[in-house]
Amino acid sequence: MNKGKIYVVGIGPGNIQDMSMRCYNTLKNVDVIAGYITYIDLVKDEFKDKEFYVSGMKKEIDRCEKVLELALEGKTVALISSGDAGIYGMAGIMIEVAMNSDVEVEVIPGITSSVAGAALVGAPLMHDQAIISLSDLLTDWDVITKRIDRASEADFVISLYNPRSKGRTEQIVVAREIMLRHKKPETPVALLRHVGRDDQNYTLTNLEEMLTHEIDMFTVVIVGNSKTYIKNGKMITPRGYKL
């Protein structure tokens, strides 16, 4: 039997318009699309003729093992992640799971939520930046807080993923306290919710007032650097061009 192939695909923030042509064509040509149920729901209507393999949250290793099994049966499989598969997605674990097989794994990049969200509010990511997840499910909280502190001290624009859930309510509070050690209270902040989905919305605020607004697991928080400003409804981090 001929071996199949595994594609680890970033489908973008959630709509077909923000899906790359490379991603779209890959999904059109594979035998099976595999992924977390929420992400499968985002693509199943567009790719109705495909076989789907769905699994739940916290089943990432099992999902990768099943994808490898399908590829060893000779099928081409797309394992999907929202945003970019290499940013808090499935690319790393899939490559590791398939490492000792001779099945080829190809990563197809996608638009991550901070990039898609930044486009909604202007150009807040124009200079050096850091992306930090506040989820301590796979990373020790002490490590996360250290990274927030160092990135703030270095004056990076900071994008915070997974800022708050029903079970994690204080991490965003602590993160803000750490950032205020190095950033001014009036530092611009964009709160980007449901980016790329039908109900996407955003709020422009600042570091001092950000916690007075709704923040949940569907929010990406972009915190500016010392040069970031808001004008005419746009959040801009200057690159340094002389106007």
N, C-alpha and C positions, 0 to 999 in steps of 0.2 A: 504494500500500500504506500502511495506517495504521501510524504509528510505535508501537513498544512503549514500555515503561517499565522503568526499573531501580530496584529496591529494594536498598539495602545494609543487610543485616539482622544485628543482633547476636543470636545464638541463646542467649546465656547461657553458664553454665559447662559445660554438657554433658548435662543431662537435661531431659526434657520438662516436668517440674514447675517448673523455674526459667525456662522460656521464657515470655515475656509473651504475653498474648492477642493483642496487636497483631502480634507476630512470628508466632505460630502461624497466625493468619488470613491473613497475607500469604503464608506458604509454602503454605497450602492453595489459594490462588487464583492463583498465578503459573503460567506455562507451564514454566519452566526454573529449577532450583536449581543454582547454580554455586558452586564453592569448592575449597579445599584438601582433599585426599582424607581427611584425618583428621576434618575437620568434616562432610564429606558422610556419612561413616560414622556420625556421631552422629544424623543425621536421616533417612537413607534408608529405614529400616524404617517410620517414621511417615508418610512421604509417598511411598509406593511407586508411585503413579500418575504421578509427575512425570518429566520428562526431566531428566537430570543432566549437567552439564559439570564434569569433574574435572581439576585440574592439580596439579602438585607444588610443593614448597617452592622459593622464589626465582623463581617464575614469576608474580609478582603483576601486573606490567604486561601481560604476555601474557594473563593471565586477564581483566583489565579490558577489554582490546581485544576479546577474544572476546565478552564480555558485551555490549559496545556493539554489536558486529556483529549479535548475536542480537536486540537491541532494535531495530536499524535494519531488521531483517527483519519486524518487527511483533510480536515476542514480548515478553511480560512476564517479567522475569528477576529472581530474588532472588540476589544475591551475598552469601554468608554469611561471617561471622566468628564465632569463639567470643567469649564475653563481650560487650562492647559494640563495635560496628563502628567507633566513633569514638575508641577507646582502643587504640592499637597494632593497629588493624584495617584494613579495606579502604575505609572511607568516604572518606578524603582522596584517595587515589590514584584511586578510581573517579570522583569528582567532577572531578578534574583531567583524566583521560583523556576524559571526556564533555563537557568544558567548551566545545569548539568545535562540538559537534553541537547539535541541537535536541531531543535526547532528555531527558526529565525524569528526574532522579535524586532519590529520596527515601530518607532515612536512618531506619531503624527501630532505636531504642535497645534495649540489652540489659543484663543484669546482669553486671558485670565481676567477675573472679575475686577481687579483694581484698574487694569488698563481700560476695560469697557466702561467702568464707572467714571474713570477720569475724563473720558471723552464727553460724558454727560455734563460735567461741570466746568469744562474748560481745558486747562493744561497744568494740573498740579504736579505731574510727575516729570517735569522737564529737566530736573537735575538729579543728582545722586539720591538713591532711595533704598529702603529696606522693606521687605515683606516679612511680617512676623505673625504667626498664628498664636492666639491666646488659648487654644485647646491644649490641656495638659494630659490628654489621654495617652499620647505616645512620647511626650517630652516632659521632663521634670520642670515644675513651676519655677524652681530656682534658676534653671538655665534660661527660661523664657524671660524672667525679670531682668537677668543680667544683660540679655540681648537688647531689651527695651532701653535699659539705662545707657548702654554703650552707643546705641544708634541715636538716641536723643542727644547725648553729649557731643557726638560727632556731627550734629545738625543735619542728619538725613531727613528727607521726607519719609514718613513711615506709614505703610499700609497694614492695618490690623485685620486679619481674617479670624473667623470664629470668635467674635468678641464676647458674646453672651448667649447662654442657653438657659433652659429652665433649671438645670442643675448647677450651672456655673454663672453666678450673678456678680461676684465680687472681683473677678479678674480684670474687667474693664475699668473698675474703680481704682484698683491698684496700679494698673498700667498708666492711667491718667496722672495719678500722683507721682509716679516715677518720671513721666515726661515733663511735668511741671518743675522738676528740679533743674531742668536745662532749657526748657522752652517757655516763652512768655505766655501768660494767660490768654492774650489776644491772638495767639497763633491760629490761623484759619484751619478749620476742620470740615471735611465733607463726609456726611453720613449717607451711604449709598445702599438702598434696600431693593432686593429682588432685581438686581441688575440683569437686563436682557430678557426679563419676563414681562408678561402683560401688565402686571401691577407695579412696575419699577417706579421708584420715586427717590428723591434725595432732599437733604437739608444741608444748607451751608450755615455753619456756626463757628464757634471757636473753642479752644481747649478748656477755657473756664466754664462754658455753658453746655458743653456737649452732652453731659449726663442728664440734662433736663429733657432730652429728646429720646424717642424710641430707638433702642439698639437691641438687636437680637441676632440669631444665627444666620439670618438672611441679609445681614448688614456687613458691608465693608467700610472700614473707617480709614480715611486718608487724612493724616495730620501733616501740615506743611512744615517747611523749615523756616529759618529766621527771615528769609526774603519773600516768602509766599504772601500774596495779598488777594483780596476779593474786591472786584470792581465791576460794575454793571452786570452783576449776577454771575460773574465768571471767577473761578479760582485759578490763579496763575502762580507758578513758581518760575521766576525768570532764569533763563539759561546764562545770562550775562552779556547779551548783545547790547550795544550802545545805540539808543534810539535818538 
